[in-house]
Amino acid sequence: MSPQMIDRLLHGLLDTLTMVGASALVALAAGVPIAVLLVMTAPDGLSPAPRINRALAAVVNGFRATPFIVLLVALLPLTRLVTGTTIGVWAAIVPLSISATPFFARIAEVSLREVDAGLIEAAQAMGCRRRQIVRHVLLPEALPGIVGGFTITVVTMIGASAMAGAVGAGGLGDLAIRYGYQRFDTTVMAAVIVVLIALVCVVQFAGDLVVRRLSAR
């Protein structure tokens, strides 16, 4: 590849890291509270609220069931309202965050539900409040599973960010479409694929390493 194309590849990688990184932080910040709320308001939870649980679950399931490319288009008015534009890296962060948050919330919910009920009962017997149980029992015990789920979410977001490049979001996906597919340049396509695979491998390795260390505590 030419030096100009290498520069574009590096710039695309930086854009992808920006999109995924910012969206992952939003998904983490919003997904964990949603997961906790789903577990707490479940019929067998610490604060049963069936109506709230069903309504929240319906919203989460609705966004999860919507394909990302459809969600990307449907959220254009909101994206324009938030970022002032519908193209570019920062415009892609809005649909990426909204798509990833319910996905991660469901994974985190599963991890929270797998916490030993005996630990929760012991905390209740000691007089712990619900907030203390969540903070000192549920979240610490479920942390390895939450980190593992977050890793899966980030990997999924990398693929979604490449898809967003097809509609002008920038990043590696945009590079592959404009300079690889449309110009029939297999070298660019291969380079983008290699970079994406390497990025996924790095994220997965780092996530697995953190999970192993948390599980060994």
C-alpha positions as CSV (number, residue, x, y, z in Angstrom):
1,M,0.0,0.0,0.0
2,S,1.0,3.6,-0.6
3,P,2.1,5.8,2.3
4,Q,-1.2,7.8,1.9
5,M,-3.2,4.6,2.3
6,I,-1.3,3.6,5.4
7,D,-2.0,7.0,6.9
8,R,-5.7,6.5,6.1
9,L,-5.6,3.1,7.7
10,L,-4.1,4.5,10.9
11,H,-6.6,7.4,10.9
12,G,-9.4,4.9,10.4
13,L,-8.1,2.8,13.3
14,L,-8.0,5.9,15.5
15,D,-11.6,6.7,14.5
16,T,-12.8,3.2,15.2
17,L,-11.1,3.2,18.7
18,T,-12.7,6.6,19.4
19,M,-16.2,5.3,18.4
20,V,-15.9,2.0,20.3
21,G,-14.2,3.5,23.3
22,A,-16.7,6.3,23.9
23,S,-19.7,4.0,23.2
24,A,-18.3,1.3,25.5
25,L,-18.0,3.8,28.4
26,V,-21.7,4.9,27.9
27,A,-22.8,1.2,27.7
28,L,-20.9,0.4,30.9
29,A,-22.2,3.4,32.8
30,A,-25.8,2.8,31.7
31,G,-25.8,-1.0,31.3
32,V,-24.8,-1.9,34.9
33,P,-27.6,0.2,36.6
34,I,-30.2,-1.2,34.1
35,A,-29.0,-4.8,35.0
36,V,-29.2,-4.1,38.7
37,L,-32.7,-2.6,38.3
38,L,-33.8,-5.7,36.3
39,V,-32.6,-8.0,39.0
40,M,-33.9,-6.0,41.9
41,T,-37.4,-5.5,40.5
42,A,-37.8,-9.1,39.4
43,P,-40.5,-11.1,41.2
44,D,-37.9,-12.9,43.2
45,G,-35.7,-9.8,43.6
46,L,-34.9,-7.7,46.6
47,S,-37.4,-5.0,45.6
48,P,-40.1,-6.8,43.6
49,A,-41.9,-4.5,41.1
50,P,-43.4,-6.6,38.3
51,R,-44.8,-3.7,36.3
52,I,-41.5,-1.8,36.3
53,N,-39.6,-5.0,35.5
54,R,-41.8,-5.9,32.6
55,A,-41.7,-2.3,31.1
56,L,-38.0,-2.1,31.4
57,A,-37.5,-5.6,30.0
58,A,-39.7,-4.7,27.1
59,V,-37.7,-1.7,26.2
60,V,-34.4,-3.6,26.6
61,N,-35.7,-6.5,24.4
62,G,-37.0,-4.0,21.8
63,F,-33.7,-2.4,21.3
64,R,-31.9,-5.7,21.3
65,A,-34.2,-7.1,18.7
66,T,-33.6,-4.2,16.3
67,P,-30.8,-4.8,13.8
68,F,-28.0,-2.2,14.2
69,I,-28.2,-0.9,10.7
70,V,-32.0,-0.3,11.1
71,L,-31.4,1.3,14.5
72,L,-28.7,3.5,12.9
73,V,-31.1,4.9,10.4
74,A,-34.1,5.2,12.8
75,L,-32.0,7.2,15.3
76,L,-30.9,9.8,12.7
77,P,-33.2,12.5,14.2
78,L,-31.8,11.9,17.7
79,T,-28.3,11.7,16.4
80,R,-28.7,15.1,14.7
81,L,-30.2,16.6,17.9
82,V,-27.4,15.3,20.1
83,T,-24.4,15.9,17.8
84,G,-25.6,18.3,15.3
85,T,-24.8,16.0,12.4
86,T,-25.6,12.5,11.1
87,I,-22.2,11.6,9.7
88,G,-18.8,11.2,11.2
89,V,-17.3,9.5,14.2
90,W,-19.3,11.4,16.9
91,A,-22.6,10.8,15.1
92,A,-21.9,7.1,15.2
93,I,-21.4,7.0,18.9
94,V,-25.1,7.7,19.6
95,P,-26.6,4.6,17.9
96,L,-23.6,2.5,19.0
97,S,-24.2,3.4,22.6
98,I,-28.0,2.8,22.4
99,S,-27.4,-0.5,20.7
100,A,-24.7,-1.8,23.0
101,T,-26.3,-0.7,26.3
102,P,-29.3,-3.2,26.3
103,F,-27.1,-5.9,25.0
104,F,-24.6,-5.5,27.8
105,A,-27.4,-5.0,30.4
106,R,-28.8,-8.4,29.6
107,I,-25.4,-10.0,29.9
108,A,-24.7,-8.2,33.2
109,E,-28.2,-9.3,34.5
110,V,-27.3,-12.9,33.9
111,S,-24.1,-12.5,35.9
112,L,-26.0,-10.8,38.7
113,R,-28.6,-13.6,38.8
114,E,-25.9,-16.2,39.1
115,V,-24.7,-14.8,42.5
116,D,-25.2,-17.4,45.2
117,A,-28.5,-16.8,46.9
118,G,-27.0,-17.9,50.2
119,L,-24.6,-14.9,50.2
120,I,-27.6,-12.5,49.8
121,E,-29.5,-14.3,52.5
122,A,-26.5,-14.0,54.8
123,A,-26.2,-10.3,54.1
124,Q,-29.9,-9.8,54.9
125,A,-29.5,-11.8,58.1
126,M,-26.7,-9.4,59.1
127,G,-29.1,-6.5,58.6
128,C,-27.6,-5.1,55.4
129,R,-29.7,-2.7,53.4
130,R,-30.6,-3.3,49.8
131,R,-28.1,-0.7,48.7
132,Q,-25.3,-2.4,50.7
133,I,-26.2,-5.8,49.3
134,V,-25.9,-4.5,45.8
135,R,-22.7,-2.7,46.4
136,H,-20.9,-5.3,48.6
137,V,-22.4,-8.6,47.6
138,L,-24.0,-8.6,44.1
139,L,-21.6,-6.5,42.2
140,P,-18.3,-7.9,43.6
141,E,-19.5,-11.5,43.2
142,A,-20.7,-10.9,39.7
143,L,-17.7,-8.8,38.6
144,P,-15.9,-11.5,36.7
145,G,-19.0,-12.3,34.6
146,I,-19.7,-8.6,34.1
147,V,-16.2,-8.0,32.8
148,G,-16.5,-11.0,30.5
149,G,-19.8,-9.7,29.2
150,F,-18.3,-6.3,28.7
151,T,-15.5,-7.8,26.7
152,I,-18.1,-9.6,24.4
153,T,-19.9,-6.3,24.1
154,V,-16.8,-4.4,23.0
155,V,-16.0,-7.1,20.4
156,T,-19.6,-6.8,19.1
157,M,-19.2,-3.0,19.0
158,I,-16.1,-3.3,16.9
159,G,-18.1,-5.1,14.2
160,A,-21.0,-2.6,14.5
161,S,-18.6,0.3,14.1
162,A,-17.3,-1.2,10.9
163,M,-20.9,-1.5,9.7
164,A,-21.6,2.1,10.6
165,G,-18.7,3.1,8.3
166,A,-20.9,2.0,5.4
167,V,-23.2,5.1,6.0
168,G,-20.5,7.7,6.5
169,A,-19.5,7.1,10.1
170,G,-15.8,6.9,9.3
171,G,-13.4,4.4,10.8
172,L,-12.1,1.2,9.3
173,G,-15.5,0.3,7.9
174,D,-15.6,3.5,5.8
175,L,-12.1,2.8,4.6
176,A,-13.0,-0.7,3.5
177,I,-16.1,0.5,1.7
178,R,-14.7,3.5,-0.1
179,Y,-11.1,2.4,-0.9
180,G,-11.5,-1.4,-0.8
181,Y,-14.9,-2.4,-2.1
182,Q,-15.8,0.5,-4.4
183,R,-12.3,0.7,-5.9
184,F,-11.9,-3.1,-6.1
185,D,-8.7,-2.9,-4.1
186,T,-8.4,-6.3,-2.3
187,T,-5.2,-5.1,-0.6
188,V,-7.1,-2.4,1.3
189,M,-9.9,-4.9,2.2
190,A,-7.4,-7.4,3.4
191,A,-5.5,-4.8,5.5
192,V,-8.7,-3.6,7.2
193,I,-9.7,-7.2,7.9
194,V,-6.3,-8.0,9.5
195,V,-6.5,-4.8,11.6
196,L,-10.0,-5.7,12.8
197,I,-9.1,-9.2,13.7
198,A,-6.0,-8.0,15.5
199,L,-8.1,-5.4,17.4
200,V,-10.6,-8.1,18.4
201,C,-7.9,-10.4,19.6
202,V,-6.3,-7.8,21.7
203,V,-9.6,-6.8,23.3
204,Q,-10.5,-10.5,24.0
205,F,-7.1,-11.3,25.4
206,A,-7.2,-8.3,27.7
207,G,-10.7,-9.1,28.9
208,D,-9.9,-12.8,29.5
209,L,-6.8,-11.8,31.5
210,V,-8.8,-9.4,33.7
211,V,-11.5,-12.1,34.3
212,R,-8.9,-14.7,35.3
213,R,-7.3,-12.3,37.8
214,L,-10.7,-11.4,39.3
215,S,-11.7,-15.0,39.5
216,A,-8.5,-15.9,41.3
217,R,-9.0,-13.5,44.1
